[in-house]
């Protein structure tokens, strides 16, 4: 039994993150733009990991006992070649978890920079899921 995954929300989120990064990089001192990118990174990351999890459960039919934590999810996705580097994705997720600390300028700067690193990985994930779907 194979279901299709809905990729449209992730597609739209990636476009919005990309647009936000383009605007923010043209005005690096604008905190409002930076914070908007951080928020877009946050929801794009959330969509990405949840979609990976659904792929593992629905399409790959991975036993849930294998994917108990986010680290397990990323490692299994890398094993199945849906993502290239589990540790990089774990880093993206950890940066996403820092978004509640964006009142700290250094943390916000780090998370903003991570959003730029995340975008190509999110695009590659989307392509891999399209191919697998």
C-alpha positions in Angstrom: 0.0 0.0 0.0 1.6 3.2 -1.2 0.4 6.7 -0.5 1.6 9.9 -2.1 3.1 12.6 0.0 1.9 16.2 -0.4 5.0 18.1 -1.4 3.2 21.4 -2.2 3.5 23.0 1.3 7.3 22.3 1.4 7.6 23.7 -2.2 5.9 26.9 -1.2 7.9 27.2 2.0 11.2 26.8 0.1 10.2 29.5 -2.3 9.3 31.9 0.6 12.6 31.1 2.4 14.5 31.7 -0.8 12.7 35.1 -1.4 13.3 36.1 2.2 17.0 35.3 2.0 17.4 37.3 -1.2 15.8 40.4 0.3 17.6 40.1 3.6 21.0 39.6 2.0 20.6 42.8 0.2 20.0 44.6 3.5 22.1 42.7 6.1 21.6 45.3 8.8 17.8 45.1 8.7 16.7 43.1 11.7 13.1 42.8 10.5 14.2 41.0 7.4 16.6 38.8 9.3 13.9 37.9 11.8 11.5 37.1 8.9 14.1 34.8 7.4 14.5 33.1 10.7 10.7 32.5 10.9 10.6 31.1 7.4 13.5 28.9 8.2 11.7 27.6 11.2 8.5 26.6 9.4 10.4 25.2 6.4 12.5 23.1 8.7 9.4 21.9 10.5 7.7 20.9 7.2 10.9 19.2 6.0 11.5 16.9 9.0 7.8 16.0 9.3 7.7 15.2 5.6 10.9 13.0 6.0 9.1 11.3 8.9 6.0 10.6 6.8 8.2 9.3 3.9 9.9 6.9 6.3 6.6 5.6 7.7 4.4 5.6 4.7 6.6 5.1 1.6 9.7 3.4 3.0 7.6 1.6 5.7 10.3 1.9 8.3 9.4 0.5 11.7 8.6 3.3 14.1 10.9 1.8 16.7 13.8 2.7 14.3 12.8 6.4 14.2 12.1 7.5 17.8 14.1 10.7 17.8 14.8 13.5 15.2 18.4 12.2 15.0 17.0 8.7 14.2 14.8 10.2 11.5 17.7 12.1 9.8 20.1 9.1 10.1 17.5 6.7 8.5 16.7 9.3 5.8 20.5 9.5 5.0 20.7 5.7 5.0 17.9 5.6 2.4 19.5 8.4 0.5 16.6 10.9 0.9 19.2 13.3 2.4 22.9 13.3 1.9 24.2 14.1 5.4 22.4 13.2 8.6 24.7 15.3 10.8 24.2 18.4 8.7 20.4 18.0 9.1 20.8 17.4 12.8 22.6 20.7 12.9 19.8 22.4 10.9 17.3 21.1 13.4 19.3 22.2 16.4 19.6 25.7 14.8 15.8 25.6 14.3 15.4 24.9 18.0 17.4 28.0 18.8 14.8 30.2 17.1 13.1 30.8 20.5 16.3 32.6 21.5 16.3 35.1 18.6 16.2 38.0 21.1 20.0 37.3 21.4 21.7 39.1 18.5 24.5 36.5 18.2 22.0 33.6 18.2 19.8 35.3 15.7 22.9 35.9 13.4 23.9 32.2 13.7 20.4 31.0 12.9 20.1 33.4 10.0 23.3 32.1 8.5 22.1 28.5 9.0 19.0 29.3 7.1 21.2 30.0 4.1 23.0 26.7 4.5 19.7 24.9 4.9 18.1 26.2 1.7 20.1 24.0 -0.8 19.6 21.0 1.4 15.8 21.6 1.5 15.8 21.8 -2.3 17.7 18.6 -2.6 15.2 16.9 -0.2 12.3 18.1 -2.2 13.9 16.6 -5.4 14.6 13.3 -3.7 11.0 13.1 -2.4 9.6 14.0 -5.9 11.7 11.2 -7.3 10.5 8.7 -4.6 6.8 9.8 -4.7 
